[in-house]
Amino acid sequence: MEEQKRRFKAVIGDKTYTIVGPGSTAHFSAVVAMLNERLTQIKTLAPTISTEDAAVLLAFNALSDAVKIEATAQLAAQE
C-alpha cells in the first residue's frame, strides 16, 4: 500500500515552503534541520555567496554523497 502524502511547512533559510510527499513529520523536520545546517555551513565558509549558489552547492554535495553511497553498495554487492 502506498504511503499517504502529507503537507509540511518548512522554513529553509529565510523562506517558507510547503513540502508535499510521503514521510512523517519527524522525517521532514530532520531533513529541514540538516538542510539548514548545511546552508549555514556554506554561508559561513563563503559569506558573500548568494542563497541560490549556496543551494546549488548543497544540491551538488548531496548528490555527490548519494553517488558515493551507491558506488559503495554496488561494490559490496559484487563481493
N, C-alpha and C positions, 0 to 999 in steps of 0.2 A: 504494500500500500504506500502510495506517495505521501511524503511528509507535507503537511499543510504549510502554506506560505504565511508569513507574518509581515506586519508593517512595524518598522523600528525607526524612531527618530534618533539620529546620531549627530553629535556636534564634532566635526572634524576640522581641525584648525580653528578658524573663526566663522565657519559656515555650518548651517544646519541642513542635513539631508534626511530624506525618508528612504530607508532601505527596505526593499520588499524581497523576501525569499524564505526558503526553509531554514530552520535553525531556531535555537532557543534564545531567549533574551540574554542569558549568560554568555552564549557564544558570540552574539552580536556585540555585547559590551566588551568582551575580551578582545575582539578584533579591533574595535574602535580605540580601545586603550593602547594596544600595540601600535596601531597606525599613528595615533597622536604622538606617542613616544618617539617613533622613528622620524616623524616630521620635525619634531623638536630637535632631535639629534642633528638632522641635516641642516636645519636653520642655524643651529649653534656653530656648526663647523663652517658654514658658508652664510654668514648673516645678510649678505646682500642678494642672495638668490631669491628669485620670485617664487611665490607659492606654487605656480604652475610647474616651474622647473624642478622644484623640490618634489612635487608629486610624481613627475616623470622619473626622477632618480629613485624614488621609493618604489615605484612600479617595476623598474628595471632590476633593482636589488631583490625584490620579492620573487620575480620570475627567474632570476639567476639562481636563487636558493631552491626554487622548485625544480629547475633543470638538474642541479646537483643531486638533489634527493632522488629524482627519477633515475639518474645515471647510476647512483649507488644501489638502488633497488634492482635495477637490471643486472648489474654485476653480481649481486648476491643471488639472484635467481639463476644465473648461469653456473654458479659453483655447485 
